[in-house]
Amino acid sequence: MLAETSTAYAPWYLIPANRNWLRNLAVSEIVADAIDELNPQYPEPAAGVEGITII
């Protein structure tokens, strides 16, 4: 089933669940890698907001 349904766009992962810390590490690495691939960027600021300071 996994070989037939896992694609480059939507891959399946096998996560070991017998140790909570190992499971958490594996999931967090997968999520961090996916976010890095997205390459998120801050949007350009709107006109007229120069000089505004947020504390």
MIGU-31216 format. One record per residue: residue number from 1; residue in three letters; x, y, z of N, C-alpha, C in turn. Coordinates in steps of 0.05 Angstrom, whole numbers. Atoms other than C-alpha are relative to their C-alpha. Layout:
N
{rec NUM; ALA; {X; Y; Z}; {X; Y; Z}; {X; Y; Z}}
...
end
This chain:
55
{rec 1; MET; {17; -24; 0}; {0; 0; 0}; {18; 25; 0}}
{rec 2; LEU; {-17; -24; -2}; {55; 50; 19}; {14; 5; -26}}
{rec 3; ALA; {-15; -3; 25}; {95; 37; -44}; {-19; 10; -23}}
{rec 4; GLU; {18; -8; 22}; {33; 48; -88}; {-12; 28; 4}}
{rec 5; THR; {13; -26; -5}; {7; 111; -54}; {19; 23; 7}}
{rec 6; SER; {-19; -21; -7}; {70; 148; -33}; {11; 13; -26}}
{rec 7; THR; {-10; -15; 23}; {90; 202; -83}; {20; 21; 9}}
{rec 8; ALA; {-19; -21; -7}; {143; 256; -86}; {-15; 24; 12}}
{rec 9; TYR; {16; -22; -10}; {88; 307; -74}; {-12; -5; 28}}
{rec 10; ALA; {13; 8; -25}; {55; 269; -16}; {12; -26; 10}}
{rec 11; PRO; {-13; 25; -9}; {104; 219; 14}; {-11; -10; 26}}
{rec 12; TRP; {6; 13; -25}; {89; 170; 69}; {26; -4; 16}}
{rec 13; TYR; {-23; 5; -17}; {136; 162; 128}; {-8; -21; 21}}
{rec 14; LEU; {4; 19; -22}; {144; 104; 176}; {14; 12; 25}}
{rec 15; ILE; {-10; -13; -24}; {153; 133; 246}; {1; -21; 22}}
{rec 16; PRO; {-1; 18; -23}; {179; 90; 303}; {-15; 12; 24}}
{rec 17; ALA; {17; -11; -22}; {130; 97; 361}; {6; -14; 27}}
{rec 18; ASN; {-6; 13; -25}; {163; 54; 414}; {15; 17; 20}}
{rec 19; ARG; {-13; -19; -17}; {202; 113; 442}; {-11; 28; -7}}
{rec 20; ASN; {12; -26; 6}; {167; 180; 449}; {20; 21; -10}}
{rec 21; TRP; {-19; -20; 8}; {230; 222; 442}; {9; -6; -29}}
{rec 22; LEU; {-8; 6; 28}; {250; 185; 378}; {-22; 6; -19}}
{rec 23; ARG; {23; -8; 17}; {180; 193; 349}; {-1; 30; -4}}
{rec 24; ASN; {1; -29; 1}; {181; 267; 366}; {22; 11; -17}}
{rec 25; LEU; {-23; -9; 15}; {250; 276; 336}; {-5; -5; -30}}
{rec 26; ALA; {5; 7; 28}; {231; 240; 271}; {-21; 18; -13}}
{rec 27; VAL; {21; -17; 11}; {167; 280; 262}; {9; 29; -3}}
{rec 28; SER; {-9; -28; 1}; {200; 347; 278}; {20; 3; -23}}
{rec 29; GLU; {-19; -2; 23}; {256; 333; 227}; {-15; 0; -26}}
{rec 30; ILE; {16; 0; 25}; {205; 316; 173}; {-14; 26; -5}}
{rec 31; VAL; {14; -26; 3}; {165; 379; 187}; {20; 22; -6}}
{rec 32; ALA; {-20; -21; 5}; {227; 423; 190}; {11; -1; -29}}
{rec 33; ASP; {-9; 3; 28}; {252; 395; 123}; {-21; 9; -20}}
{rec 34; ALA; {22; -9; 18}; {184; 407; 91}; {-2; 30; 0}}
{rec 35; ILE; {1; -29; -2}; {183; 479; 116}; {24; 13; -15}}
{rec 36; ASP; {-23; -10; 14}; {254; 490; 90}; {-4; -1; -30}}
{rec 37; GLU; {5; 2; 29}; {233; 465; 21}; {-20; 21; -10}}
{rec 38; LEU; {19; -21; 8}; {176; 515; 20}; {13; 27; -3}}
{rec 39; ASN; {-14; -25; 1}; {225; 572; 30}; {-18; 24; 6}}
{rec 40; PRO; {19; -22; -6}; {176; 619; 65}; {15; 26; 2}}
{rec 41; GLN; {-11; -27; 1}; {189; 693; 57}; {-20; 19; 13}}
{rec 42; TYR; {18; -21; -10}; {161; 754; 93}; {-10; 16; -24}}
{rec 43; PRO; {10; -17; 22}; {116; 796; 48}; {12; 28; 1}}
{rec 44; GLU; {-9; -28; 1}; {137; 866; 27}; {-19; 17; 17}}
{rec 45; PRO; {18; -16; -17}; {111; 918; 76}; {-17; 19; -18}}
{rec 46; ALA; {18; -18; 14}; {53; 961; 55}; {11; 28; 0}}
{rec 47; ALA; {-9; -27; 2}; {65; 1032; 33}; {-10; 16; 24}}
{rec 48; GLY; {8; -18; -22}; {64; 1083; 89}; {6; -10; 28}}
{rec 49; VAL; {-6; 11; -27}; {90; 1040; 146}; {29; 5; 8}}
{rec 50; GLU; {-27; -7; -8}; {160; 1068; 147}; {0; 15; 26}}
{rec 51; GLY; {-2; -14; -26}; {181; 1091; 216}; {-17; -12; 22}}
{rec 52; ILE; {16; 12; -21}; {131; 1049; 253}; {16; -22; 14}}
{rec 53; THR; {-15; 19; -16}; {163; 1010; 310}; {-19; -17; 17}}
{rec 54; ILE; {16; 18; -17}; {131; 949; 342}; {17; -10; 22}}
{rec 55; ILE; {-15; 8; -24}; {154; 934; 412}; {-12; -25; 11}}
end
